[in-house]
């Protein structure tokens, strides 16, 4: 394998490196969907040995045949409204938070408050926020058809939390929910049900705002040992139980509805007819829960409970992406603008990666210099691979060139760029954040395509500054088309991400100019030293 690598021309290695960067970073990042196979979920889950089954309860709710749900269960009559500066909740006659709207300007859609949940006429049996179901099929059927009463029909949240009590009377069973709401989207729920009635409380299905096929949508569970388990829409098969789960969250790209408890909760996730995850907390007797509904804003979640920051998830590279986001936040604190923070982050990344970049550029320059000699060897020994290999290795050793020296530094940078992509693509902090002139929202695409075009132009310029020498015209054409391919990919990307890539190209160009001048000065010195040594040798001989 190594012999074959060594036989490749420097141009071929460059093509391979760039294509790998393109293949692993751009398309994979764009089409990346965190996949959680059923087997992986089960192996990661800490199954509660005595966890009750919710199958009977769900069967009563007709998950597999939503059209057969009793009409009363679909009644959307509102019995209570909770209003705050940033949101409004509506509680329906079954004691569920059925409607959630975000009022802040940056979340609004078409100048109207953003509704986090759209009515699902197909899966009407999906649980809503704080919906209660019972393991007893008869009791569960009663719960789905018996209305709640409320102690207060309207709460106005200013600076202090306020409470209301919901009561449901079933045959011989009184259900009470004492709900306390806070102005930041946090709430507490004390549920009182007589012992020996096993029941299930849901944080609700995931918000239905971000339905982009290229982002994670589903359920996140933080388990007792701090393991994060994700179950994506379409991957929920059967029932998975979690003992002492700290967080049970339903999420999309930007928003979440969750229940949590530092001490741990018995949780279960069940798949519906579409194999989308339906999350529930298992209760028996009194149950005290904490919850949150709203944007996955890191600082807001941290202010409620640092535990909740794990809901801001970046996929398999979270361990690396999260520190980058925290650095971006610090930079935002410093300059007060997310656009300038992205530029500062780009500069820091370029400085940190400079040793790798310099080493790669030097290696590529050496490969360019020996390219003519390499071509001569390939022509001379084209019928004798062993001799060709031997002379190639001698040539590399003589000139201090590494056949993979130009590729490896580039490949090592890919995880960094991938992590930054995940941060900028998922950070709701960029929503509604302006930068300069026409860039008024860094979370959406550039409306005039200026940044993608500048990004492609700087990438093209960078190519011309990079030391390459193509012998194959087809390879050269492919290489020259890469800026156009990247530009097309980046047209629909968030402008914050394109800004990063554009500024990264600008810094790369400046860096390349400095490296080229440094190499030129070094070459001039070497030539001067060689001439001086030659003169000294001639004097010695004379």
URBEL-V935848 format. One line per field, one symbol per residue. burial: I if it has 9 or more other ideal C-beta (glycine too) atoms within 8 Angstrom, else O. A space follows every 10 residues. Layout:
# URBEL-V935848
burial: ???
This chain:
# URBEL-V935848
burial: OOOOIIIIII IIIIIIIIOI IIIOIIOIII OOIIOIOIOO IIOOIIIIOO IOOIOIIIII IIIOOIOOIO OOIOIOOIII IIOIOIIIII IIIIIIIIII IIIOOOIIOO OOIIIIIOOI OOIIIIIIII IIIIIIIOII IIIIOIIIOI OIOOIOIOOO OIOIIIIIOI OOIIIIIIII IIIIIIIIII IIIOOOIIII IIIIIIIIII OOOOIIIIII IIIIOOOIII IIIOIIOOII IIIIIIIIII IIIIIIIIII IOOIIIIIII IIOOIIIIII IIIIOOIIII IIIIIIIIOI IIOIIOIIII IIIIIOIIOI IIOIIOIIIO IIOOOOIIII IIIIIIIIII OOIIOIIIII IIIIIIIIOI IOOIIOIIOO IOOOOOOIIO IIIOIIOOIO IOIOIIIIII IOIIIIIIII IIIIIIIIII IIIIIOOOIO IIIOIIOOOO IIIIIIIIII IIIOIIOIOI OIOOIIOIII OIIOIIIOII IOIIIIIIII IIIIIIIIIO IIIOIIOOIO OOOOOOOOOO OOOOOOOOOO OO
